[in-house]
Amino acid sequence: MLIEFGDTGCSANALANPMLNRINEKYAASNFSIACIYTGETTQQAKSYIKTNGIKFPVYLTDLKTKKSFKTMGTPGFYLLDKNGVVLMSSNGYSDELEGQLSAKIDQALKNN
């Protein structure tokens, strides 16, 4: 599972969304899922953002306590977990290399299942 902590006001989040859509599509038939978590948005803000950005993966709303429990430093924050909840990779911020790094780790985790 890939958990992403996001923020609708963060420009890096808007850059990460197409990558997350591609990963979601690539692994749709696998035992893999993406969950995006927003902690400071209203339901209406999130719905509007999802529609505007064409997000095709689940988005959840929660409070700042959840974000703090993951010790996130900023958005977007990515946490790739294995089937036992062990963090395989974490990354703060977005870069052009991130999709390849995540895909390699996901491929390896799925191969080990």
C-alpha positions as CSV (number, residue, x, y, z in Angstrom):
1,M,0.0,0.0,0.0
2,L,1.1,3.5,-0.8
3,I,-0.1,6.2,1.6
4,E,0.3,9.8,0.5
5,F,-0.3,12.7,2.9
6,G,-1.4,15.6,0.8
7,D,-2.6,19.2,0.8
8,T,-4.8,20.7,-1.8
9,G,-2.9,24.0,-1.5
10,C,0.5,22.4,-2.2
11,S,1.8,22.8,-5.7
12,A,3.9,19.7,-5.4
13,N,0.8,17.7,-4.7
14,A,-0.6,18.8,-8.1
15,L,2.6,17.5,-9.7
16,A,2.4,14.2,-7.9
17,N,-1.3,13.4,-8.8
18,P,-0.6,12.3,-12.4
19,M,2.2,10.0,-11.1
20,L,-0.2,8.5,-8.5
21,N,-2.9,8.0,-11.2
22,R,-0.3,6.1,-13.4
23,I,0.9,4.0,-10.5
24,N,-2.7,3.3,-9.5
25,E,-3.5,2.2,-13.1
26,K,-0.3,0.2,-13.5
27,Y,-0.9,-1.9,-10.4
28,A,-4.8,-2.1,-10.5
29,A,-4.7,-5.8,-11.1
30,S,-2.2,-6.4,-8.3
31,N,-2.6,-6.8,-4.6
32,F,-1.7,-3.1,-4.2
33,S,-3.6,0.1,-3.4
34,I,-3.1,3.8,-2.9
35,A,-4.7,5.9,-0.2
36,C,-4.3,9.7,-0.1
37,I,-4.9,11.4,3.2
38,Y,-5.8,15.1,3.5
39,T,-5.8,16.5,7.0
40,G,-6.8,20.2,6.7
41,E,-9.4,20.2,4.0
42,T,-13.2,20.3,4.2
43,T,-15.2,17.7,2.3
44,Q,-16.1,20.3,-0.3
45,Q,-12.5,21.4,-0.8
46,A,-11.4,17.8,-1.3
47,K,-14.3,17.0,-3.7
48,S,-13.4,20.0,-5.8
49,Y,-9.7,19.2,-5.8
50,I,-10.3,15.5,-6.8
51,K,-12.5,16.6,-9.7
52,T,-10.1,19.4,-10.9
53,N,-7.1,17.1,-10.7
54,G,-8.7,14.0,-12.1
55,I,-7.7,11.9,-9.1
56,K,-8.5,8.2,-9.7
57,F,-7.4,6.8,-6.3
58,P,-9.1,6.9,-2.9
59,V,-8.9,10.1,-0.9
60,Y,-9.6,10.2,2.8
61,L,-10.0,13.1,5.2
62,T,-8.8,13.0,8.8
63,D,-7.4,15.3,11.5
64,L,-3.8,16.5,12.1
65,K,-3.3,13.8,14.8
66,T,-3.1,11.1,12.1
67,K,-0.6,13.1,10.1
68,K,1.5,13.7,13.2
69,S,1.5,10.0,14.0
70,F,3.3,9.4,10.7
71,K,5.8,12.2,11.6
72,T,5.3,13.8,8.2
73,M,7.4,16.9,7.5
74,G,5.5,18.3,4.6
75,T,3.4,17.5,1.7
76,P,3.3,15.4,-0.3
77,G,4.6,12.7,2.0
78,F,4.8,9.2,0.7
79,Y,4.9,5.9,2.7
80,L,5.1,2.6,1.0
81,L,4.1,-0.3,3.3
82,D,4.3,-4.0,2.8
83,K,1.5,-6.4,3.6
84,N,2.6,-6.5,7.3
85,G,2.6,-2.7,7.6
86,V,6.4,-2.4,7.5
87,V,7.6,0.9,5.8
88,L,9.6,-0.1,2.7
89,M,10.2,3.5,1.6
90,S,9.3,7.0,2.7
91,S,9.7,10.2,0.8
92,N,8.8,13.8,1.4
93,G,8.1,16.1,-1.5
94,Y,7.9,15.3,-5.2
95,S,10.6,14.7,-7.8
96,D,10.7,13.4,-11.3
97,E,12.6,10.3,-10.1
98,L,10.0,9.3,-7.5
99,E,7.8,7.3,-9.8
100,G,10.6,5.0,-10.9
101,Q,11.8,4.6,-7.3
102,L,8.3,3.7,-6.1
103,S,7.7,1.4,-9.0
104,A,10.9,-0.5,-8.3
105,K,10.0,-0.9,-4.6
106,I,6.4,-2.0,-5.4
107,D,7.6,-4.5,-8.0
108,Q,10.0,-6.0,-5.5
109,A,7.4,-6.1,-2.7
110,L,4.8,-7.8,-5.1
111,K,7.5,-10.3,-6.2
112,N,8.2,-11.2,-2.6
113,N,4.5,-12.0,-1.9
